Amino acid sequence: MGIWIRRFIIIACVIALIPNIISFFSGLTNELPEDIKGNVNNGDAVLIDLDKKVNFENDEILFKHLVLGPDDTSLIFEVHSDENGWSFPGSALALKDKQGNTYRRTSGSSSGRTWGQYTINNYEPLNAGLETIVVDFEWFDRMFQTEFSLDQGEGNE
C-alpha cells in the first residue's frame, strides 16, 4: 500500500510542476510578440537589432530590439539580475535624441522569466531623420546612458 501512496505523490508533484516546466522552456525562446512581428512583416514598422549588453551594478541589461512604427517606438530588452529583491524599473528608461527631444513613455509590459525580466517599453514615435537615439536611465542615485545607431542598428557607446 505504501508504494502506491508514494507513486501517487510523485505523479501529483510532476503534474503540479508542468506549468513551471512549460514556462521555463518557453522563456528560452524570446521571439518578438506576434503583433510587433506582424507589423514588421507587413512593412508597417522597422526592426532594428540592437544586441548590446550594459553591465549596470548587479544587473546585466541586454538591449535586443528597437521597433520604429508610425504610432509608437518599442524598446525591447532583457534584465538579468544577480541582486535578490531588486526589480529593474524599466519605466526609468528615457529615449532622447541629440537635438534635445525626449520621447515620452506611453506604455510597457514586463514578464518575469527564470533568468530575469523580459520588457517591452513603448514610446512616442521618433522624429524623422534621426541617426542615433540615446537611452538614458536615472533612478535615484543609479544612472547610465547608452547610444544606438538607427541606420544599421549597431550600438555605439
ZIFENGI-V102784 format. One record per pair of residues at least 24 apart in sequence whose C-alpha atoms are under 6 Angstrom apart, sorted by the first residue. I is the first residue (numbers start at 1). J is the second residue. If there is no record, write none. Layout:
BEGIN
i=(I,I)
j=(J,J)
END
This chain:
BEGIN
i=(45,48,49,50,50,58,58,71,72,72,72,73,73,73,74,74,75,75,76,76,77,78,78,79,79,80,92,92,93,93,94,94,95,95,96,96,97,97)
j=(69,153,153,153,154,82,83,125,123,124,125,122,123,125,121,122,120,121,119,120,119,117,118,116,117,116,137,138,136,137,135,136,134,135,133,134,133,134)
END
